[in-house]
Amino acid sequence: MSESSRGVAASESSRGVALGVAAWALWGFFPLYWPLLEPAGAVEILAHRIFWSMLVMLGAVLLLRRGRLRATVADRRTLLLLVLAAALISTNWGVYIYGVNSDHVVETSLGYFINPLVSVLIGVLVLGERLRRLQWMALAIAGTAVLALTVQYGRPPWIALALAVSFGCYGLVKKTADTGAVESLVIETLVVAPVALGYLTVLTLQGTSTFAEHGSGHVLLLIGTGVITVIPLLCFNGAATRIPLSTLGLLQYLTPTVQFVLGLVVFGEPMPTMRWVGFGLIWIALVIFTAESLRHRRQTRLLAQAAAL
């Protein structure tokens, strides 16, 4: 590779890291946005997010001139998978908004901390994947952490588990569908947009909609739910094409870390000793899991290079 080519590659890699950091950081700061939408309830906010995201995504497709949308819709199997994906991501969005607006920001961060481990478990249960010893150890530690948090909360951490499971299943379905991030999200929002619009219409007819009742600022903030949904997605899409998956995987921990800090510092949520123990065990499990995954990926790459010689 020439020096100029290496320079271009390094520049693209740096840009990819910057886009990845922007995506995960923006997702992390979402808890600051949802309380601004009060007195709208979680379901109304979700309906607005779906509807305005659909409009913004359609605009993004036209702007980016993505031509694969029609082909994606024409494939019946892919379309059915994306309908399932739409249901899963809507559930994830709804639980997340409810968690933030009901003062459970720390618990929502837990959901995204354990999401990589839940995704691995889904791979074992659904795809029959085999885990290595250290991966099993990480899952066992995470399971112990969930038990510790169940004792502390007096209940299982349902919000965190719902977020992790719904997003893990969403990732599985999207991987199976194997279509572009932009095109797939357009179809997903198109699928659920009629339901969202129907719900908003019912609220309007009943006189319980908050959309036009709290000034132009409230209107703009509700419309903005579509914009803040799409911007980090486009950043993520740009990062995914420029940096290795391992780097992208490490950056994903930025989101729950930001959420966790916001829960403690901004929202003042309590952290009893047992909750610290639970989170500490989760962090230990993630360190083991991430280190083992990187080591295994490096060994696999070296073996492939040796075989090619």
C-alpha positions as CSV (number, residue, x, y, z in Angstrom):
1,M,0.0,0.0,0.0
2,S,1.4,3.4,-1.0
3,E,1.9,6.2,1.6
4,S,-1.0,8.2,0.1
5,S,-3.3,5.1,0.3
6,R,-2.3,4.6,4.0
7,G,-3.1,8.2,4.7
8,V,-6.5,7.9,3.1
9,A,-7.2,4.7,5.1
10,A,-6.1,6.4,8.4
11,S,-8.2,9.4,7.6
12,E,-11.3,7.2,6.9
13,S,-10.6,5.2,10.1
14,S,-10.4,8.4,12.2
15,R,-13.6,9.7,10.7
16,G,-15.3,6.3,11.4
17,V,-14.2,6.5,15.1
18,A,-15.5,10.1,15.3
19,L,-18.9,9.0,13.8
20,G,-19.1,6.0,16.1
21,V,-18.4,8.2,19.2
22,A,-21.0,10.7,18.0
23,A,-23.6,7.9,17.5
24,W,-23.2,6.2,20.8
25,A,-22.8,9.5,22.7
26,L,-26.0,10.9,21.2
27,W,-27.9,7.7,22.2
28,G,-26.4,8.1,25.7
29,F,-27.7,11.6,26.1
30,F,-31.3,10.7,25.1
31,P,-32.5,10.7,28.7
32,L,-32.1,14.4,28.8
33,Y,-34.6,14.8,25.9
34,W,-37.6,12.7,27.0
35,P,-38.4,14.6,30.2
36,L,-38.7,17.8,28.0
37,L,-41.7,16.3,26.4
38,E,-43.9,16.2,29.5
39,P,-46.8,16.2,30.1
40,A,-47.0,13.8,27.1
41,G,-47.0,10.2,28.4
42,A,-44.7,7.5,27.2
43,V,-47.1,6.0,24.7
44,E,-47.8,9.4,23.1
45,I,-44.1,10.2,22.9
46,L,-43.5,6.8,21.3
47,A,-46.2,7.4,18.7
48,H,-44.8,10.7,17.8
49,R,-41.3,9.3,17.6
50,I,-42.4,6.6,15.2
51,F,-44.4,8.9,13.0
52,W,-41.8,11.7,12.7
53,S,-39.0,9.2,12.4
54,M,-40.8,7.8,9.4
55,L,-41.0,11.2,7.7
56,V,-37.4,12.0,8.4
57,M,-36.2,8.6,7.2
58,L,-38.1,8.9,4.0
59,G,-36.4,12.3,3.5
60,A,-33.0,10.7,4.2
61,V,-33.7,8.0,1.6
62,L,-34.6,10.6,-1.0
63,L,-31.6,12.7,-0.1
64,L,-29.1,9.8,-0.1
65,R,-30.8,8.3,-3.2
66,R,-31.0,4.8,-1.8
67,G,-32.3,2.6,-4.6
68,R,-32.7,-0.6,-2.6
69,L,-35.9,0.2,-0.8
70,R,-38.2,-1.2,-3.6
71,A,-36.2,-4.4,-3.8
72,T,-36.3,-4.8,0.0
73,V,-40.1,-4.4,0.0
74,A,-40.4,-6.9,-2.9
75,D,-38.7,-9.7,-1.0
76,R,-41.5,-11.2,1.1
77,R,-39.2,-13.0,3.6
78,T,-37.3,-9.8,4.3
79,L,-40.4,-7.8,4.6
80,L,-41.9,-10.2,7.2
81,L,-38.7,-10.1,9.2
82,L,-38.7,-6.3,9.1
83,V,-42.3,-6.3,10.4
84,L,-41.1,-8.4,13.3
85,A,-38.2,-6.0,13.7
86,A,-40.6,-3.1,13.8
87,A,-42.6,-4.7,16.7
88,L,-39.3,-5.3,18.6
89,I,-37.8,-1.9,18.2
90,S,-41.1,-0.2,19.0
91,T,-41.2,-2.2,22.2
92,N,-37.6,-1.2,23.0
93,W,-38.3,2.5,22.4
94,G,-41.5,2.4,24.5
95,V,-39.8,0.7,27.4
96,Y,-36.9,3.1,27.2
97,I,-39.0,6.2,27.2
98,Y,-41.1,4.8,30.1
99,G,-37.9,4.0,32.0
100,V,-36.5,7.4,31.7
101,N,-39.7,9.3,32.4
102,S,-40.4,7.1,35.5
103,D,-37.0,7.9,37.1
104,H,-35.3,4.6,36.2
105,V,-32.4,6.0,34.1
106,V,-29.8,3.9,35.9
107,E,-31.9,0.8,35.2
108,T,-32.1,1.7,31.5
109,S,-28.3,1.9,31.4
110,L,-28.1,-1.5,32.9
111,G,-30.2,-2.8,30.0
112,Y,-27.7,-1.6,27.5
113,F,-24.7,-2.8,29.6
114,I,-26.1,-6.4,29.6
115,N,-27.3,-6.3,26.0
116,P,-24.1,-7.8,24.5
117,L,-24.3,-10.7,27.0
118,V,-28.0,-11.2,26.3
119,S,-27.3,-11.2,22.5
120,V,-24.7,-14.0,23.0
121,L,-27.2,-16.0,25.1
122,I,-29.8,-15.5,22.3
123,G,-27.2,-16.9,19.8
124,V,-26.8,-20.0,22.0
125,L,-30.5,-20.6,22.5
126,V,-31.8,-19.7,19.0
127,L,-28.8,-20.3,16.7
128,G,-27.2,-23.2,18.6
129,E,-23.9,-21.3,18.9
130,R,-21.2,-22.7,21.1
131,L,-19.6,-20.6,23.8
132,R,-16.0,-20.7,25.0
133,R,-15.1,-21.1,28.6
134,L,-14.6,-17.4,29.4
135,Q,-17.8,-16.5,27.7
136,W,-19.7,-18.9,30.0
137,M,-17.9,-17.4,32.9
138,A,-19.0,-13.9,31.9
139,L,-22.6,-15.0,31.5
140,A,-22.5,-16.7,34.9
141,I,-21.2,-13.5,36.5
142,A,-23.9,-11.5,34.8
143,G,-26.6,-13.9,36.0
144,T,-25.3,-13.4,39.6
145,A,-25.4,-9.7,39.1
146,V,-29.1,-9.9,38.0
147,L,-29.9,-11.9,41.1
148,A,-28.1,-9.3,43.3
149,L,-30.1,-6.5,41.6
150,T,-33.3,-8.5,42.1
151,V,-32.6,-8.6,45.8
152,Q,-31.8,-4.9,45.9
153,Y,-34.8,-3.8,43.8
154,G,-37.2,-6.2,45.5
155,R,-38.1,-7.4,42.0
156,P,-36.3,-8.5,38.8
157,P,-34.9,-5.5,36.9
158,W,-37.7,-5.8,34.4
159,I,-37.0,-2.5,32.5
160,A,-33.3,-3.5,32.0
161,L,-34.2,-7.1,31.0
162,A,-36.9,-5.9,28.6
163,L,-34.5,-3.5,26.9
164,A,-31.8,-6.0,26.6
165,V,-34.0,-8.9,25.3
166,S,-36.0,-6.7,22.9
167,F,-32.8,-5.2,21.4
168,G,-31.0,-8.5,21.3
169,C,-33.9,-10.1,19.4
170,Y,-34.1,-7.0,17.2
171,G,-30.4,-7.5,16.3
172,L,-31.0,-11.2,15.5
173,V,-33.9,-10.4,13.2
174,K,-32.0,-7.6,11.5
175,K,-29.0,-9.8,11.0
176,T,-31.2,-12.5,9.5
177,A,-33.0,-9.9,7.2
178,D,-29.5,-8.7,6.0
179,T,-30.6,-5.3,4.6
180,G,-29.3,-1.7,4.8
181,A,-29.8,0.2,8.1
182,V,-31.5,3.2,6.4
183,E,-33.8,1.1,4.2
184,S,-34.8,-1.2,7.0
185,L,-35.6,1.5,9.4
186,V,-37.8,3.2,6.8
187,I,-39.8,0.0,6.3
188,E,-40.0,-0.6,10.1
189,T,-41.4,2.9,10.8
190,L,-43.7,2.6,7.8
191,V,-45.1,-0.6,9.2
192,V,-45.9,0.8,12.6
193,A,-46.6,4.4,11.6
194,P,-50.4,3.8,10.8
195,V,-50.8,2.4,14.3
196,A,-49.0,5.4,15.8
197,L,-51.0,7.9,13.7
198,G,-54.2,6.1,14.7
199,Y,-53.3,6.4,18.3
200,L,-52.5,10.1,18.0
201,T,-55.8,10.7,16.1
202,V,-57.7,9.0,18.9
203,L,-56.0,11.2,21.5
204,T,-56.8,14.3,19.4
205,L,-60.5,13.3,19.1
206,Q,-60.7,12.6,22.8
207,G,-59.1,16.0,23.6
208,T,-56.2,14.3,25.5
209,S,-53.4,15.0,23.0
210,T,-50.7,17.3,24.2
211,F,-49.4,18.1,20.8
212,A,-51.0,21.5,20.2
213,E,-51.9,22.3,23.8
214,H,-48.6,23.4,25.2
215,G,-47.2,25.9,22.8
216,S,-45.0,25.9,19.7
217,G,-42.0,24.7,21.7
218,H,-43.7,21.5,22.7
219,V,-44.7,20.9,19.1
220,L,-41.1,21.4,17.9
221,L,-39.8,19.0,20.6
222,L,-42.3,16.3,19.6
223,I,-41.4,16.7,15.9
224,G,-37.7,16.6,17.0
225,T,-38.1,13.0,18.2
226,G,-37.8,12.0,14.6
227,V,-34.7,14.1,14.0
228,I,-32.8,12.8,17.1
229,T,-33.7,9.2,16.1
230,V,-32.3,9.5,12.6
231,I,-29.1,11.5,13.2
232,P,-27.2,8.9,15.4
233,L,-28.4,6.1,13.1
234,L,-26.8,7.8,10.1
235,C,-23.6,8.4,12.2
236,F,-23.6,4.7,13.2
237,N,-24.1,3.7,9.6
238,G,-21.1,5.8,8.5
239,A,-19.0,4.4,11.3
240,A,-19.9,0.8,10.5
241,T,-18.5,1.1,6.9
242,R,-15.2,2.7,8.1
243,I,-14.0,0.9,11.2
244,P,-13.7,-2.8,12.3
245,L,-16.6,-4.4,14.1
246,S,-14.4,-4.9,17.2
247,T,-13.8,-1.2,17.5
248,L,-17.5,-0.5,17.0
249,G,-18.3,-3.1,19.6
250,L,-16.1,-1.3,22.2
251,L,-17.7,2.0,21.4
252,Q,-21.1,0.7,22.2
253,Y,-20.3,0.8,26.0
254,L,-20.3,4.6,25.7
255,T,-24.1,4.8,25.6
256,P,-24.9,3.0,28.9
257,T,-21.9,4.7,30.6
258,V,-23.3,8.2,29.7
259,Q,-26.8,7.1,30.8
260,F,-25.4,5.7,34.1
261,V,-23.6,9.0,34.8
262,L,-26.7,11.0,33.9
263,G,-28.8,8.8,36.3
264,L,-26.5,9.5,39.2
265,V,-25.4,13.1,38.6
266,V,-28.3,14.8,36.7
267,F,-31.3,12.8,37.9
268,G,-30.0,12.0,41.4
269,E,-31.1,8.4,41.4
270,P,-30.0,6.4,44.5
271,M,-27.2,3.8,44.3
272,P,-27.5,1.5,47.4
273,T,-24.5,-0.8,48.2
274,M,-26.2,-3.9,46.6
275,R,-26.9,-2.0,43.4
276,W,-23.2,-1.1,43.2
277,V,-22.4,-4.8,43.7
278,G,-24.7,-5.7,40.9
279,F,-23.3,-3.1,38.5
280,G,-19.8,-4.0,39.5
281,L,-20.4,-7.7,38.6
282,I,-21.9,-6.6,35.3
283,W,-18.8,-4.5,34.5
284,I,-16.5,-7.5,35.5
285,A,-18.5,-9.7,33.2
286,L,-18.2,-7.2,30.3
287,V,-14.4,-6.9,30.8
288,I,-14.0,-10.7,30.6
289,F,-16.4,-11.0,27.7
290,T,-14.8,-8.2,25.7
291,A,-11.2,-9.2,26.3
292,E,-11.9,-12.8,25.4
293,S,-13.7,-11.7,22.2
294,L,-10.9,-9.5,21.1
295,R,-8.3,-12.2,21.9
296,H,-10.3,-14.8,20.0
297,R,-10.7,-12.5,17.0
298,R,-7.0,-11.8,16.9
299,Q,-6.1,-15.5,17.1
300,T,-8.6,-16.2,14.2
301,R,-7.1,-13.5,12.1
302,L,-3.5,-14.7,12.7
303,L,-4.5,-18.3,11.8
304,A,-6.1,-17.1,8.6
305,Q,-3.0,-15.1,7.7
306,A,-0.8,-18.1,8.4
307,A,-3.0,-20.4,6.3
308,A,-2.8,-17.9,3.4
309,L,1.0,-18.0,3.3
